[in-house]
Amino acid sequence: MNEIRSRGHYAGSGWTALFAAWFVALSSSLGAIFIGEVMGQTPCELCWFQRAFMFPLAIMLGIAAYRSDRDVLPYAFALALAGWVIALYHLLLYLGVVPDENQQCGSGPSCSNGEMTLFGAVPIPLLSLVAFSAILFFLNLYRRSRS
C-alpha cells in the first residue's frame, strides 16, 4: 500500500482534482450522447467541434487519473482550452452577440433558437462552456498540487 502512495496514486488533493476533471469530461460526453441519441436533438457543427475536444478528454483524463500522470497536463489544457473557446463562441452566437451572418451552424439546427436548450430553459452551449471551465479549473488545481 505504501508503494502505491509513494508513486502518487490516489494521494491527496491532486488526484482528487484530476479525478474531478475526468468526471466532468465523462459526464459531459455521456450527456452529449444522451441529448443527441435519446432526446433526438441533432447537434450543430459547433456542437460537433466541442464534442471533438470533450470526448478525448474523457478518455485521456481517465487514464491519467488512474495512473496519476502529470504529463497529461499540456495535452489536457490544450484540448480543454480549445473546446472552451468554441463553446464561448457558440454561446455568444446563441445569445445573439455574434451576428447571424457569421453563423457556422450550416445545415444542422440553428444555434439561435429554442432547439438548443435542455428542458426548454438551459442553453446547451452554456452547459458546454461551464463543463470546459470546470475542467480547466480542476486541471489548474491539479497543476498546483504537489502529488
N, C-alpha and C positions, 0 to 999 in steps of 0.2 A: 504494500500500500504506500509506503514512503517513497518507493521508486516512482510510482505514478505521480505523486505530488511533486517530487523533485524535478520531473520533466515538465511540469506546468499543467498537466491535465487536471481539469476540474478544480484548479486552485484559485481562490479569491475572486474579487470582483471583475478582474479582467476577463475571465472565462464567462462570467455571467453576462457581461456586456456583449461579448461575441455571440453567445447563445441567443441573447435578445435580438440582435441584428438578424441572425438566422431565422428566428421565429417570425419576425416581421416579414422578411422576404418570403418565407414559406407560406405564411397566411395570405399575403398579398397575391402570390402566384396561384394558390388554390382558390382564392376569391375571384381572381380574374377568370379562371377556368369555369367557376360556378356561374358567374354573371353571363359568360358567353354561351356555355353549353346547356346549363339548366334553365336559366332565366331567358335565354334566347336573344340576348342583346348582342347584335353583331358589332364587333369592335371596329372603330375607325382606324385609319392609317396611323395616327398618332398613338392610339392605344396599342397597336402592334409594336411600334417602336419602343414604347415603355415596357411592354412585355419582354422584348428582346434584351432589355437590360435587367429586368427583375428576375426572370426565370433562371439565368445563370447564377445570379446572386444566391438564390435559394440552395442550389447545389454546392457552389463554392464555399459559402459560409457554413453550411452543414458539415462539410469535410473539415474545414478549418477549425470549427468548434470542437469536433471530435478529437482532432489532433493538437488543439491549442497552437495552431500555426500562425505566428505573427507575420510570416511572409505574405499572407493573403492581403494585407492592408493596402498596398498600392493598387492592386487589381480591383479590389472591392470598392475602394474610394473612387476609382475612375468610373466603374460601372454605375455606382450609385449617383455620382455627380452628373454624369451624362443623362441618366434617367430623370434626375431631379430637374435639369434644365428643360427637357422635353415636357415633363409634367407641368412645370411652371408656364411654359408657352401654351400648353393645352388648356390650362385653367384660364389664362388671360384671354384666349380665344373664346372659351365658353362664356366668360363674363362680359365679352364684347369689347374688351380693351384693345385687342388686336382686330383691325377691320376685317370684315368678311372676305374682302378681295384677296387677302393673304391666307385664306383658309386652306389648310393642307389635307383636309379630310377626304377629298376625292369622291369616289363612288359610294363609300360606306355611309353610315348615319352621320348626320350633321352634329358638330360639336357645340352648336349654339342653340339647341332646343332641349326639350324635356326628356328626350330619349337617353340623354347622357347623365341621368340621375339614378341613384339607388333608392328605392322605396319612394320615388317621387319628390325627394327633398334634398338628398346629399349628392352633389355633383361627383361623378366618378373621377374626373381629373383632380379634384380636391383630395379624394382618398389616395390617389397615386402620389400626389405631392407630399401628403402627410407621411405616407409609408417610406418614400425615399428620404425625407427629412429625418424620420426616426432611425432609419438605417445609418445615415451619416452621423447622427448623434451618438448612437451606440458604438459605431466604429471609432469615433473620436475618443469615447470613454476607454475603449479597449487599447487604443494607441497610447493613451496617457497612463495606463496601468503598468505595473512592473512585473506582471506574471509572464 
